[in-house]
Every structure is written in C-alpha cells, then in structure tokens.
C-alpha cells in the first residue's frame, strides 16, 4: 500500500520509511508506527511518522498483515 495517504497509516502499523539521511539512496527502514507527524490527509513524498524506536521518516510502503 502506498504511504502518501494518511488514512492508510495508523499507530501500530508496520511500514517501510525513508529516513532523512537516506533520501538520496532511497534505503528503506522497516518499523512500527508510534506517531503520525503529518497533519494533512496526503503528502506527495509520503506521510511523516515516528517509529517506536524513535526514528523519523516518510512512509513509502504500508505493509499489509499478510507480508
């Protein structure tokens, strides 16, 4: 699932994010959402979230429960 729509992302959901430092390489980091930091319903580069381990980045992929 795409990470550009806020409605697809909830606390406790597993996601792949791109950290600020990894934006050039596009390296993805997987984690569980703790907080949603973007207030708007959509964002073209992905909704910004804080993971449970404290890392902050933009969601590129929302992992469905089957993956």
C-alpha beads as a LAMMPS data file, in Angstrom:
LAMMPS data file: protein, C-alpha beads

67 atoms
66 bonds

1 atom types
1 bond types

-500.0 500.0 xlo xhi
-500.0 500.0 ylo yhi
-500.0 500.0 zlo zhi

Masses

1 110.0

Atoms # bond

1 1 1 0.000 0.000 0.000
2 1 1 1.161 3.500 -0.796
3 1 1 2.336 5.768 2.047
4 1 1 1.115 9.092 0.617
5 1 1 -2.369 8.932 2.210
6 1 1 -2.757 9.481 5.951
7 1 1 -5.885 7.279 6.139
8 1 1 -3.752 4.187 5.317
9 1 1 -1.447 4.706 8.312
10 1 1 -2.308 4.063 11.954
11 1 1 -0.281 3.684 15.137
12 1 1 0.905 0.092 15.486
13 1 1 1.072 -0.482 11.723
14 1 1 4.273 -1.878 10.164
15 1 1 5.716 0.415 7.480
16 1 1 8.825 0.989 5.380
17 1 1 10.132 4.550 5.684
18 1 1 12.930 6.591 4.144
19 1 1 14.989 8.410 6.775
20 1 1 16.184 11.962 6.021
21 1 1 19.788 10.733 5.770
22 1 1 18.741 8.004 3.286
23 1 1 16.706 10.186 0.910
24 1 1 19.399 10.193 -1.803
25 1 1 19.932 6.425 -1.734
26 1 1 16.271 5.575 -1.126
27 1 1 17.211 2.975 1.517
28 1 1 14.110 1.750 3.356
29 1 1 13.866 1.176 7.093
30 1 1 11.116 -1.080 8.465
31 1 1 9.415 -0.378 11.759
32 1 1 6.177 0.056 13.664
33 1 1 4.429 3.452 13.691
34 1 1 4.292 5.222 17.050
35 1 1 3.156 8.729 15.977
36 1 1 1.900 10.298 12.750
37 1 1 3.608 13.673 12.300
38 1 1 1.958 14.909 9.073
39 1 1 -1.373 16.649 9.650
40 1 1 -2.553 16.903 6.028
41 1 1 -4.571 13.999 4.528
42 1 1 -1.970 13.412 1.769
43 1 1 1.659 14.273 1.051
44 1 1 3.387 13.646 -2.311
45 1 1 6.616 12.351 -0.688
46 1 1 4.899 10.228 1.950
47 1 1 3.353 10.810 5.362
48 1 1 5.967 11.621 8.018
49 1 1 5.905 9.269 11.029
50 1 1 7.902 8.442 14.148
51 1 1 8.632 4.753 14.646
52 1 1 8.548 3.034 18.039
53 1 1 12.369 3.102 18.125
54 1 1 12.336 6.909 17.681
55 1 1 13.398 7.133 14.031
56 1 1 11.534 9.688 11.886
57 1 1 10.938 9.425 8.157
58 1 1 8.411 9.409 5.352
59 1 1 6.331 6.306 4.672
60 1 1 6.976 4.726 1.283
61 1 1 5.174 1.391 1.827
62 1 1 2.495 0.318 4.289
63 1 1 2.974 -3.380 4.999
64 1 1 -0.250 -5.392 4.930
65 1 1 -0.783 -8.014 7.623
66 1 1 -0.028 -10.815 5.126
67 1 1 3.521 -9.681 4.230

Bonds

1 1 1 2
2 1 2 3
3 1 3 4
4 1 4 5
5 1 5 6
6 1 6 7
7 1 7 8
8 1 8 9
9 1 9 10
10 1 10 11
11 1 11 12
12 1 12 13
13 1 13 14
14 1 14 15
15 1 15 16
16 1 16 17
17 1 17 18
18 1 18 19
19 1 19 20
20 1 20 21
21 1 21 22
22 1 22 23
23 1 23 24
24 1 24 25
25 1 25 26
26 1 26 27
27 1 27 28
28 1 28 29
29 1 29 30
30 1 30 31
31 1 31 32
32 1 32 33
33 1 33 34
34 1 34 35
35 1 35 36
36 1 36 37
37 1 37 38
38 1 38 39
39 1 39 40
40 1 40 41
41 1 41 42
42 1 42 43
43 1 43 44
44 1 44 45
45 1 45 46
46 1 46 47
47 1 47 48
48 1 48 49
49 1 49 50
50 1 50 51
51 1 51 52
52 1 52 53
53 1 53 54
54 1 54 55
55 1 55 56
56 1 56 57
57 1 57 58
58 1 58 59
59 1 59 60
60 1 60 61
61 1 61 62
62 1 62 63
63 1 63 64
64 1 64 65
65 1 65 66
66 1 66 67
